[in-house]
Amino acid sequence: MANVDPEHSAVAGHIARSACPGCGSDGPFSLHSEAKVDPKRLSELTFASRKAPELMHHRLVTCPACELLFANPIPSTDAVEHAYAEASFDSADEARYASRTYALLVDRLRRSLPDSDGVLDIGTGEGSFLEELEGRGFSGLVGVEPSAAPVGAAKPAVRAMIRQEPFDPRAFEPASFALVTCFQTLEHVFEPGALVRGVFGLLKPGGAFVAVCHDRRAPANRILGRKSPIFDIEHLQLFSSGSGRTLLAQAGYERVHASRIINRYPIHYWAKLLPVPGGRKASLVESLRRSAVGRAAVGLPAGNQVLFGFKPHAQP
C-alpha cells in the first residue's frame, strides 16, 4: 500500500491528493489501477453527460478507511472547469427520463421535508429536474450548472432558474433550502466532502440532501470491471454504499441512507452504454433510435444508488 509517489505527483500538471476526498483519511492508499488515457480520443463530448463510454480513467487508489476509490493525482481545477464549461450536450431526452426517476425518489421523502419552498439542484444540466419539481408544487427553485451547452438547451422558463457556474455555497443564504439535490455529480467534484458540508449549512433544520451516484460495488459494475462506464476520465472518485454513508455522516447528517435504484431509459440509450467498439455500436444505436422498439423505455439496475441524509432539527 502506498500514497502517490513523486513520479506521479505532477503528470501533465496533475496534483497529488494527500487525503481521501471522502473521509479525510491520510492512507496509506492502495493502488487500484494505473491511468488509462489516450489524448487522441479526447473530444468535446469527453466531459459531457450521458456520453458513450470512452473507457479512459485517471490513476485510481482505494482508501483503507472508507473504501472510496479515487483519482490520485488529479488534474488542475482550472483545466477541469474549463473542460466542463466548453463541453457539448446531446442528451436532453435521456436527461428527462433521469429527471422523472429522480423526482420519484424525492416524492418518497417529501413528507419528511420541513416545507416545499427552496430547492437547489447542483449540476442541473438543462434543468429538466427543476421542471419536474415545479410541476409537483415546489417553489424557490434554483439550479447551478458549469457547462454552457446544457444551459443553452434549457427551456426559456427553466433557464431563468439556472446559474451557469460551479457550485459555491457562499453564493446562497444559509439555512434557505428545504431540499438540495446532486445527481450524478459527486463523482465529478474535486472535494465531495467540502460539497456536502457546504450543503449542510444551506439546509433548513430538517432539510434533506439527496444525491444519486454510481455504486462501484453494484453487481453490474462488478461484473463489467474496468469495462464499466463508471471508469471514466470525468470521475475523480467512485463511491460504494459504505463510502457514501460515511461521506454524509461525517458532515453531520442524520438518518443517512444508501440504496440501489432502477434507472429507466430508452433501449437505444442502454445500447449506447454497451462496452462494444464504437463503429459497430454506433450503427446499432442509430438503428435502435429510429425504431419503435429502440425508443421504448425499460427499467434496469444500472449500478446507481441514491444517498440521502437530513440536517438535524436541533443543532448542538
Secondary structure, DSSP 8 states (H G I E B T S, - for coil): -----GGGTTGGG-B--SS-TTT------EEEE--B--GGG--TTTTSTT------B--EEE-TTT--EEESSB--HHHHHHHHHH-----HHHHHHHHHHHHHHHHHHGGGSS-SEEEEEET-TTSHHHHHHHHTT-EEEEEE-S-HHHHHHS-HHHHTTEE-S---GGGS-TT-EEEEEEES-TTTSS-HHHHHHHHHHHEEEEEEEEEEEEBTTSHHHHHHGGGSTTS-TT-SEEB-HHHHHHHHHHTT-EEEEEEE--EEEEHHHHHHTS---HHHHHHHHHHHHHSHHHHSEEEE--SEEEEEEE--SS--
